Amino acid sequence: MGALGSLLKILVMMAIGIFCRKSNLLSRTGTSEIKKLITSIVLPVAIFNALAMAEYDRKMVMLFLIILVLLLIAFGVGFLSCPILPEPYKRYLPFVTSVYEGGMMAFPLYMSLFGEEKLSNIAIFDIATMLFCFSVFISALQAVESGKKINVSNMVNCALHNPVFIAAVMGIFCGVTGLIKTLVGSDVGIVYTSIKDIITAVLNPLILLIVGYDFEFDAKRIVVASKAILVRVVTQGILLIPLLFFILHQYPGNTFMLGAVFIYMSAPPSLGIQSYIETEEPNKFISTVNSLYMIVTLIVYAIVAVTLT
């Protein structure tokens, strides 16, 4: 019942989110404010603590570099695959094939199986994604939308003003220096842990409620969205092979890292893509892709729940 119970909890919270949308119990404005709360305070605190408590070694550096290379490959595959889709969708395919929705999808799913104390195992995967996302990815997306060239200053400004990115950098610094680990071992650490626990306690339910709220798609776009999903599934499936080989070789018998690999690599594209797309039709296309891809994520999650927990 453990694995089934975890899956049921997630489905129930998503169902509540769907109910909130259909019954107008929550408005789009309300969910936007909840997302802002999650990404500005709750998620940064969880990410900071996870990375501050993580162990850093040569394997972590290698993992970071591998993820970064895989992101660049997936992004390139997206550009090469653009002719598969018709206008006006094809120019958005690179943004569908690459990056992973860690904070709003992979993290809560992972924590529901392995606990918040193991979050660093999957958060470490997201460091390279955040670096890539808040630089090349978003700048390229803005360039596609505006027709302007990629601006380096905008890339830096975007990263330096993102709370999750700042929390990740601070968390890595504290993790490498051991500051938080020393603090946790003192009397002050009890207060720190209590405050952290209170803030992060709402993370999973709030995120899953929002994910459920956003779970909708237009039947008219299923065919074109399915083509984009197929490209992503095939691309990520191939890229999973070298990453899985690395994990099995460097972390033998570590089910926490195995679970992190499968859940993270099966996560949908960034749910924040839509906030950068002003044109209605491409926006609905991305929404349909993300919603349908959540089904893929939940299937992989169920398999991980049954086999690794």
NUSE-935176 format. One record per residue (C-alpha): residue number from 1; residue in one letter; z, x negated, y negated. Coordinates in nm, 4 decimals. Each point is the difference from the previous one (the first is absolute). Layout:
% residues N
NUM / A / Z / X / Y
...
% end
This chain:
% residues 309
1 / M / 0.0000 / 0.0000 / 0.0000
2 / G / 0.0383 / -0.3027 / -0.2318
3 / A / -0.3721 / -0.0540 / -0.0614
4 / L / -0.0732 / 0.3735 / -0.0027
5 / G / 0.2910 / 0.0592 / -0.2356
6 / S / -0.1299 / -0.2612 / -0.2462
7 / L / -0.3466 / 0.1547 / 0.0039
8 / L / 0.1376 / 0.3516 / -0.0426
9 / K / 0.2078 / -0.1041 / -0.3025
10 / I / -0.3099 / -0.1390 / -0.1664
11 / L / -0.2114 / 0.3058 / 0.0800
12 / V / 0.2736 / 0.2328 / -0.1273
13 / M / 0.0265 / -0.1830 / -0.3338
14 / M / -0.3785 / 0.0013 / -0.0369
15 / A / -0.0069 / 0.3711 / 0.0882
16 / I / 0.2568 / 0.0645 / -0.2735
17 / G / -0.2282 / -0.1858 / -0.2418
18 / I / -0.2976 / 0.2150 / 0.1038
19 / F / 0.2151 / 0.3124 / -0.0423
20 / C / 0.1065 / -0.1142 / -0.3480
21 / R / -0.3659 / -0.0297 / -0.1013
22 / K / -0.1182 / 0.3281 / 0.1501
23 / S / 0.2974 / 0.1954 / -0.1353
24 / N / -0.0144 / -0.1705 / -0.3414
25 / L / 0.3618 / -0.1008 / 0.0462
26 / L / -0.1018 / -0.3390 / -0.1401
27 / S / -0.2724 / -0.0583 / -0.2560
28 / R / -0.2306 / -0.3008 / -0.0267
29 / T / 0.1998 / -0.1041 / -0.3031
30 / G / 0.3201 / 0.0190 / 0.2018
31 / T / -0.1364 / -0.2113 / 0.2843
32 / S / -0.1370 / -0.2518 / -0.2503
33 / E / 0.3496 / -0.0391 / -0.1432
34 / I / 0.1443 / -0.0448 / 0.3506
35 / K / -0.2630 / -0.2671 / 0.0732
36 / K / 0.0939 / -0.1734 / -0.3242
37 / L / 0.3664 / 0.0030 / 0.1058
38 / I / -0.0879 / -0.1421 / 0.3429
39 / T / -0.2291 / -0.2758 / -0.1248
40 / S / 0.2097 / -0.0907 / -0.3050
41 / I / 0.3501 / -0.0100 / 0.1517
42 / V / 0.0528 / 0.1000 / 0.3638
43 / L / -0.2804 / -0.1972 / 0.1679
44 / P / 0.0487 / -0.3148 / -0.2141
45 / V / 0.3688 / -0.0074 / 0.0965
46 / A / -0.0847 / 0.0316 / 0.3707
47 / I / -0.2736 / -0.2658 / -0.0234
48 / F / 0.2204 / -0.2380 / -0.1972
49 / N / 0.2863 / 0.0248 / 0.2483
50 / A / -0.2263 / -0.0330 / 0.3039
51 / L / -0.1716 / -0.3122 / -0.1311
52 / A / 0.3214 / -0.1468 / -0.1397
53 / M / 0.1575 / 0.0224 / 0.3461
54 / A / -0.3059 / -0.1282 / 0.1878
55 / E / -0.0318 / -0.3430 / 0.1614
56 / Y / -0.2773 / -0.2155 / -0.1447
57 / D / -0.1756 / -0.2704 / 0.1953
58 / R / -0.3429 / -0.1431 / 0.0766
59 / K / -0.0911 / 0.3074 / 0.2072
60 / M / 0.0518 / 0.2287 / -0.2986
61 / V / -0.2337 / -0.2108 / -0.2143
62 / M / -0.2642 / 0.0038 / 0.2733
63 / L / 0.0369 / 0.3771 / 0.0388
64 / F / -0.0444 / 0.0462 / -0.3750
65 / L / -0.3198 / -0.2068 / 0.0003
66 / I / -0.1416 / 0.1808 / 0.3058
67 / I / 0.0584 / 0.3445 / -0.1555
68 / L / -0.1607 / -0.1159 / -0.3246
69 / V / -0.3096 / -0.1241 / 0.1851
70 / L / -0.0227 / 0.3248 / 0.2001
71 / L / 0.0169 / 0.2024 / -0.3212
72 / L / -0.2853 / -0.1976 / -0.1509
73 / I / -0.2070 / 0.0443 / 0.3182
74 / A / 0.0638 / 0.3761 / 0.0084
75 / F / -0.0919 / 0.0267 / -0.3677
76 / G / -0.3242 / -0.1871 / 0.0662
77 / V / -0.0818 / 0.2193 / 0.3000
78 / G / 0.0425 / 0.3013 / -0.2268
79 / F / -0.2623 / -0.1301 / -0.2401
80 / L / -0.2409 / -0.0822 / 0.2836
81 / S / 0.0499 / 0.3493 / 0.1473
82 / C / -0.0643 / 0.1897 / -0.3237
83 / P / -0.3506 / 0.1186 / 0.1052
84 / I / 0.1633 / 0.2057 / 0.2776
85 / L / 0.1230 / 0.2532 / -0.2567
86 / P / -0.2066 / 0.2013 / -0.2498
87 / E / 0.0523 / 0.0106 / -0.3736
88 / P / 0.2407 / 0.0398 / -0.1726
89 / Y / 0.2339 / -0.1140 / 0.2772
90 / K / -0.1411 / -0.3301 / 0.1222
91 / R / 0.1329 / -0.2185 / -0.2824
92 / Y / 0.3545 / 0.0992 / 0.0990
93 / L / -0.0298 / -0.1093 / 0.3637
94 / P / 0.1422 / -0.3528 / -0.0606
95 / F / 0.3166 / 0.1622 / -0.1358
96 / V / 0.0289 / 0.2089 / 0.3166
97 / T / -0.0535 / -0.2800 / 0.2515
98 / S / 0.2597 / -0.2367 / -0.1480
99 / V / 0.3719 / 0.0011 / -0.1010
100 / Y / 0.2775 / 0.1994 / 0.1644
101 / E / 0.2378 / 0.2644 / -0.1313
102 / G / 0.3237 / -0.1806 / 0.0765
103 / G / 0.2542 / 0.1555 / -0.2350
104 / M / -0.1020 / 0.3643 / 0.0324
105 / M / -0.0904 / 0.0040 / 0.3705
106 / A / 0.0567 / -0.3071 / 0.2177
107 / F / 0.3517 / -0.0789 / -0.1235
108 / P / 0.1597 / 0.3420 / 0.0603
109 / L / -0.1653 / 0.0269 / 0.3415
110 / Y / 0.1217 / -0.3463 / 0.0974
111 / M / 0.3538 / 0.0636 / -0.1267
112 / S / 0.0193 / 0.3262 / 0.1932
113 / L / -0.0465 / -0.2001 / 0.3226
114 / F / 0.1676 / -0.3343 / -0.0655
115 / G / 0.2371 / 0.0627 / -0.2907
116 / E / 0.0156 / -0.1218 / -0.3597
117 / E / 0.1624 / -0.3279 / 0.1051
118 / K / -0.3274 / -0.0972 / 0.1687
119 / L / -0.2180 / 0.0929 / -0.2979
120 / S / -0.0661 / -0.3652 / -0.0851
121 / N / -0.2122 / -0.0277 / 0.3168
122 / I / -0.2612 / 0.2338 / -0.1439
123 / A / 0.0663 / -0.0690 / -0.3690
124 / I / -0.1159 / -0.3584 / 0.0509
125 / F / -0.3432 / 0.1373 / 0.0954
126 / D / -0.0171 / 0.1817 / -0.3311
127 / I / 0.0495 / -0.3070 / -0.2208
128 / A / -0.3608 / -0.1137 / 0.0424
129 / T / -0.1219 / 0.3591 / -0.0395
130 / M / 0.1878 / 0.0435 / -0.3286
131 / L / -0.1358 / -0.3296 / -0.1317
132 / F / -0.3541 / 0.1019 / 0.0976
133 / C / 0.0401 / 0.3594 / -0.1151
134 / F / 0.1427 / -0.0793 / -0.3444
135 / S / -0.2694 / -0.2586 / -0.0663
136 / V / -0.3441 / 0.0187 / 0.1616
137 / F / 0.0183 / 0.3539 / 0.1427
138 / I / 0.1109 / 0.2000 / -0.3044
139 / S / -0.2067 / -0.2072 / -0.2410
140 / A / -0.3112 / 0.0556 / 0.2126
141 / L / 0.0750 / 0.3729 / 0.0198
142 / Q / 0.0407 / 0.0218 / -0.3772
143 / A / -0.3256 / -0.1896 / -0.0418
144 / V / -0.1802 / 0.2422 / 0.2334
145 / E / 0.1340 / 0.2964 / -0.1973
146 / S / -0.0686 / -0.1396 / -0.3466
147 / G / -0.3061 / -0.2101 / 0.0753
148 / K / 0.1701 / -0.2988 / -0.1655
149 / K / 0.0591 / -0.3476 / 0.1375
150 / I / 0.3256 / -0.0961 / 0.1721
151 / N / 0.2571 / -0.1093 / -0.2582
152 / V / 0.2463 / -0.2682 / 0.1146
153 / S / 0.2533 / 0.0843 / -0.2712
154 / N / 0.0040 / 0.3620 / 0.1179
155 / M / 0.0663 / -0.1185 / 0.3556
156 / V / 0.3012 / -0.2055 / -0.1095
157 / N / 0.1278 / 0.2737 / -0.2293
158 / C / -0.0256 / 0.2588 / 0.2792
159 / A / 0.2050 / -0.2134 / 0.2382
160 / L / 0.2667 / -0.0983 / -0.2538
161 / H / 0.0638 / 0.3624 / -0.0941
162 / N / 0.0264 / 0.1342 / 0.3545
163 / P / 0.3642 / 0.0477 / 0.1127
164 / V / -0.0814 / -0.0439 / 0.3708
165 / F / -0.1816 / -0.3284 / -0.0615
166 / I / 0.2835 / -0.1270 / -0.2222
167 / A / 0.2581 / 0.1017 / 0.2625
168 / A / -0.1985 / -0.1825 / 0.2704
169 / V / -0.0160 / -0.3214 / -0.2043
170 / M / 0.3713 / 0.0172 / -0.0821
171 / G / 0.0821 / 0.0821 / 0.3609
172 / I / -0.1918 / -0.3015 / 0.1296
173 / F / 0.1719 / -0.2245 / -0.2551
174 / C / 0.3445 / 0.1268 / 0.1014
175 / G / -0.0945 / -0.0265 / 0.3664
176 / V / -0.1163 / -0.3606 / -0.0286
177 / T / 0.3028 / -0.1029 / -0.2074
178 / G / 0.2460 / 0.2049 / 0.2089
179 / L / 0.1600 / 0.1607 / -0.3082
180 / I / 0.0323 / 0.3528 / 0.1401
181 / K / 0.1101 / -0.1212 / 0.3436
182 / T / 0.2825 / -0.1911 / -0.1688
183 / L / 0.0873 / 0.3042 / -0.2100
184 / V / 0.0081 / 0.2328 / 0.3019
185 / G / 0.2507 / -0.2309 / 0.1655
186 / S / 0.2447 / 0.0438 / -0.2903
187 / D / 0.2150 / 0.2915 / -0.1198
188 / V / -0.2609 / 0.0842 / -0.2632
189 / G / -0.2489 / 0.0411 / 0.2846
190 / I / 0.1755 / 0.3180 / 0.1131
191 / V / -0.0698 / 0.1594 / -0.3381
192 / Y / -0.3595 / -0.1292 / 0.0015
193 / T / -0.0647 / 0.1401 / 0.3493
194 / S / 0.1551 / 0.3367 / -0.0884
195 / I / -0.2145 / 0.0381 / -0.3122
196 / K / -0.3112 / -0.1077 / 0.1882
197 / D / 0.0698 / 0.2475 / 0.2805
198 / I / 0.0491 / 0.2905 / -0.2426
199 / I / -0.3266 / -0.0737 / -0.1810
200 / T / -0.2127 / -0.0522 / 0.3115
201 / A / 0.1455 / 0.2895 / 0.2019
202 / V / -0.2542 / 0.2413 / -0.1527
203 / L / -0.2993 / -0.2298 / 0.0578
204 / N / -0.1265 / 0.1320 / 0.3339
205 / P / 0.0382 / 0.3754 / -0.0587
206 / L / -0.1461 / -0.0111 / -0.3518
207 / I / -0.3018 / -0.2072 / 0.1015
208 / L / -0.0772 / 0.2136 / 0.3040
209 / L / 0.0336 / 0.3175 / -0.2061
210 / I / -0.2522 / -0.1366 / -0.2523
211 / V / -0.2345 / -0.1120 / 0.2783
212 / G / 0.0114 / 0.3525 / 0.1425
213 / Y / -0.0582 / 0.1506 / -0.3443
214 / D / -0.3137 / -0.2108 / -0.0430
215 / F / -0.1269 / 0.0775 / 0.3515
216 / E / -0.3055 / 0.2144 / -0.0668
217 / F / -0.3731 / -0.0394 / 0.0376
218 / D / -0.3217 / 0.1792 / -0.0765
219 / A / -0.2052 / 0.0950 / 0.3072
220 / K / -0.3195 / -0.0678 / -0.1991
221 / R / 0.0839 / -0.3701 / -0.0126
222 / I / 0.1168 / -0.0515 / 0.3586
223 / V / -0.3328 / -0.1452 / 0.1198
224 / V / -0.0311 / -0.2637 / -0.2723
225 / A / 0.3745 / -0.0723 / 0.0129
226 / S / -0.0197 / -0.0422 / 0.3785
227 / K / -0.2691 / -0.2669 / -0.0428
228 / A / 0.2257 / -0.1924 / -0.2394
229 / I / 0.2931 / 0.0359 / 0.2405
230 / L / -0.2117 / -0.1270 / 0.2882
231 / V / -0.0913 / -0.3117 / -0.1985
232 / R / 0.3672 / -0.0611 / -0.0789
233 / V / 0.1187 / 0.0602 / 0.3581
234 / V / -0.2592 / -0.2373 / 0.1459
235 / T / 0.0644 / -0.2634 / -0.2684
236 / Q / 0.3778 / 0.0146 / 0.0347
237 / G / -0.0242 / 0.0058 / 0.3796
238 / I / -0.1984 / -0.3246 / -0.0004
239 / L / 0.2266 / -0.1642 / -0.2597
240 / L / 0.3054 / 0.1014 / 0.2032
241 / I / -0.1033 / -0.2339 / 0.2835
242 / P / 0.0616 / -0.3376 / -0.1738
243 / L / 0.3128 / 0.1330 / -0.1704
244 / L / 0.1389 / 0.1303 / 0.3295
245 / F / -0.0776 / -0.3338 / 0.1649
246 / F / 0.1982 / -0.1764 / -0.2747
247 / I / 0.2987 / 0.2347 / 0.0357
248 / L / 0.0091 / -0.0294 / 0.3794
249 / H / -0.0204 / -0.3787 / -0.0237
250 / Q / 0.2439 / -0.0545 / -0.2867
251 / Y / 0.2428 / 0.2879 / 0.0711
252 / P / 0.0011 / 0.0336 / 0.3817
253 / G / 0.1927 / 0.3021 / 0.1232
254 / N / 0.0765 / 0.1221 / -0.3537
255 / T / -0.0536 / 0.3777 / 0.0179
256 / F / 0.0967 / 0.0412 / -0.3668
257 / M / -0.2942 / -0.2158 / -0.1103
258 / L / -0.2354 / 0.1675 / 0.2494
259 / G / 0.0981 / 0.3411 / -0.1318
260 / A / -0.0522 / -0.1245 / -0.3552
261 / V / -0.3525 / -0.1255 / 0.0793
262 / F / -0.1198 / 0.3240 / 0.1564
263 / I / 0.1582 / 0.2356 / -0.2536
264 / Y / -0.1077 / -0.2052 / -0.3005
265 / M / -0.3584 / -0.0578 / 0.1133
266 / S / -0.0401 / 0.3699 / 0.0814
267 / A / 0.1246 / 0.1168 / -0.3405
268 / P / -0.2496 / 0.1838 / -0.2215
269 / P / -0.1601 / -0.1587 / -0.3068
270 / S / 0.2061 / -0.0088 / -0.3187
271 / L / 0.1029 / 0.3507 / -0.1040
272 / G / -0.0077 / -0.1232 / -0.3583
273 / I / -0.3786 / -0.0435 / -0.0038
274 / Q / -0.0475 / 0.3521 / -0.1335
275 / S / 0.1953 / -0.0741 / -0.3177
276 / Y / -0.2762 / -0.2446 / -0.1006
277 / I / -0.2911 / 0.2360 / 0.0748
278 / E / -0.0752 / 0.2504 / -0.2748
279 / T / -0.3150 / 0.1564 / 0.1489
280 / E / 0.0875 / 0.3181 / 0.1903
281 / E / -0.2325 / -0.0289 / 0.3014
282 / P / 0.0904 / -0.3614 / 0.0996
283 / N / 0.3666 / 0.0850 / -0.0579
284 / K / -0.0164 / 0.2873 / 0.2485
285 / F / -0.1861 / -0.2251 / 0.2443
286 / I / 0.2797 / -0.2599 / -0.0121
287 / S / 0.2598 / 0.2765 / 0.0401
288 / T / -0.1776 / 0.1267 / 0.3119
289 / V / -0.0263 / -0.3511 / 0.1463
290 / N / 0.3713 / -0.0673 / -0.0565
291 / S / 0.1074 / 0.3347 / 0.1424
292 / L / -0.2123 / -0.0361 / 0.3142
293 / Y / 0.1049 / -0.3610 / 0.0479
294 / M / 0.3653 / 0.1041 / 0.0078
295 / I / -0.0800 / 0.1593 / 0.3370
296 / V / -0.1129 / -0.3418 / 0.1284
297 / T / 0.3226 / -0.1525 / -0.1342
298 / L / 0.2196 / 0.2608 / 0.1670
299 / I / -0.1783 / -0.0448 / 0.3344
300 / V / 0.0628 / -0.3768 / -0.0105
301 / Y / 0.3586 / 0.0671 / -0.1111
302 / A / 0.0560 / 0.2290 / 0.3001
303 / I / -0.1359 / -0.2672 / 0.2377
304 / V / 0.2249 / -0.2664 / -0.1546
305 / A / 0.2975 / 0.2362 / 0.0185
306 / V / -0.0553 / 0.0615 / 0.3704
307 / T / -0.0832 / -0.3574 / 0.1041
308 / L / 0.2142 / -0.2239 / -0.2232
309 / T / 0.3227 / 0.1942 / -0.0590
% end
